[in-house]
Amino acid sequence: MQKLTDQEIAQSLLKEEKLVCGMINTAILEAKSDNLRRDWQSCLQSSYQLQKKVFDTMNQRGWYSPAKADMQQLTQVQNQFQSSQMQ
């Protein structure tokens, strides 16, 4: 049986945290109770913090380096966001 490397474990953890954040977000949107919604929001914040730690570690070790957006891409996203806000 082949052992997983630290990089593979970190990649898996980051992927799982992204999925967890999506599921918690859905739970927040569907919660009827304000108390439950606040509890889920707290869980989401904790998950974001863990995701950030994993990302930072991976980035520092050269295991995960997202491409930097150029100015044209940023402008395009800003325009799309502004357009969707006007609708």
GISUL-V446913 format. One record per residue. N is the residue number from 1. RES is the residue in three letters. PSI is psi in whole degrees, -180 to 180 (* if undefined). OMEGA is omega in degrees with one decimal (NA if undefined). Layout:
# GISUL-V446913
n:N res:RES psi:PSI omega:OMEGA
n:N res:RES psi:PSI omega:OMEGA
This chain:
# GISUL-V446913
n:1 res:MET psi:130 omega:-177.7
n:2 res:GLN psi:135 omega:178.2
n:3 res:LYS psi:145 omega:175.4
n:4 res:LEU psi:143 omega:176.2
n:5 res:THR psi:165 omega:176.4
n:6 res:ASP psi:-39 omega:179.9
n:7 res:GLN psi:-44 omega:179.3
n:8 res:GLU psi:-40 omega:177.7
n:9 res:ILE psi:-45 omega:179.9
n:10 res:ALA psi:-42 omega:178.2
n:11 res:GLN psi:-42 omega:179.1
n:12 res:SER psi:-43 omega:179.2
n:13 res:LEU psi:-43 omega:179.5
n:14 res:LEU psi:-44 omega:178.6
n:15 res:LYS psi:-45 omega:-179.9
n:16 res:GLU psi:-40 omega:179.0
n:17 res:GLU psi:-37 omega:176.0
n:18 res:LYS psi:-42 omega:178.3
n:19 res:LEU psi:-42 omega:179.3
n:20 res:VAL psi:-43 omega:179.4
n:21 res:CYS psi:-40 omega:178.4
n:22 res:GLY psi:-41 omega:179.4
n:23 res:MET psi:-41 omega:178.8
n:24 res:ILE psi:-39 omega:178.4
n:25 res:ASN psi:-43 omega:177.0
n:26 res:THR psi:-42 omega:179.4
n:27 res:ALA psi:-39 omega:178.3
n:28 res:ILE psi:-46 omega:-177.9
n:29 res:LEU psi:-29 omega:-176.1
n:30 res:GLU psi:-3 omega:-178.2
n:31 res:ALA psi:132 omega:178.3
n:32 res:LYS psi:-34 omega:-175.8
n:33 res:SER psi:135 omega:176.4
n:34 res:ASP psi:-37 omega:178.8
n:35 res:ASN psi:-44 omega:178.2
n:36 res:LEU psi:-42 omega:178.9
n:37 res:ARG psi:-43 omega:178.4
n:38 res:ARG psi:-40 omega:177.9
n:39 res:ASP psi:-45 omega:177.8
n:40 res:TRP psi:-39 omega:178.4
n:41 res:GLN psi:-38 omega:176.1
n:42 res:SER psi:-42 omega:176.5
n:43 res:CYS psi:-41 omega:179.8
n:44 res:LEU psi:-43 omega:179.0
n:45 res:GLN psi:-42 omega:178.0
n:46 res:SER psi:-41 omega:179.1
n:47 res:SER psi:-40 omega:175.9
n:48 res:TYR psi:-41 omega:-179.6
n:49 res:GLN psi:-43 omega:177.7
n:50 res:LEU psi:-42 omega:178.9
n:51 res:GLN psi:-41 omega:179.9
n:52 res:LYS psi:-41 omega:178.8
n:53 res:LYS psi:-45 omega:179.3
n:54 res:VAL psi:-45 omega:178.5
n:55 res:PHE psi:-49 omega:-178.8
n:56 res:ASP psi:-43 omega:179.1
n:57 res:THR psi:-45 omega:180.0
n:58 res:MET psi:-41 omega:-179.6
n:59 res:ASN psi:-43 omega:179.6
n:60 res:GLN psi:-33 omega:-178.8
n:61 res:ARG psi:-1 omega:178.6
n:62 res:GLY psi:18 omega:-178.0
n:63 res:TRP psi:-16 omega:-176.8
n:64 res:TYR psi:110 omega:-178.7
n:65 res:SER psi:91 omega:179.4
n:66 res:PRO psi:146 omega:179.1
n:67 res:ALA psi:143 omega:177.5
n:68 res:LYS psi:136 omega:179.0
n:69 res:ALA psi:138 omega:175.3
n:70 res:ASP psi:172 omega:-174.5
n:71 res:MET psi:-37 omega:179.3
n:72 res:GLN psi:-42 omega:178.0
n:73 res:GLN psi:-42 omega:178.7
n:74 res:LEU psi:-44 omega:179.0
n:75 res:THR psi:-42 omega:179.5
n:76 res:GLN psi:-45 omega:179.7
n:77 res:VAL psi:-41 omega:177.5
n:78 res:GLN psi:-44 omega:179.7
n:79 res:ASN psi:-42 omega:178.2
n:80 res:GLN psi:-42 omega:179.6
n:81 res:PHE psi:-46 omega:179.6
n:82 res:GLN psi:-39 omega:179.5
n:83 res:SER psi:-41 omega:-179.6
n:84 res:SER psi:-27 omega:178.1
n:85 res:GLN psi:-26 omega:-177.7
n:86 res:MET psi:-17 omega:-176.3
n:87 res:GLN psi:* omega:NA
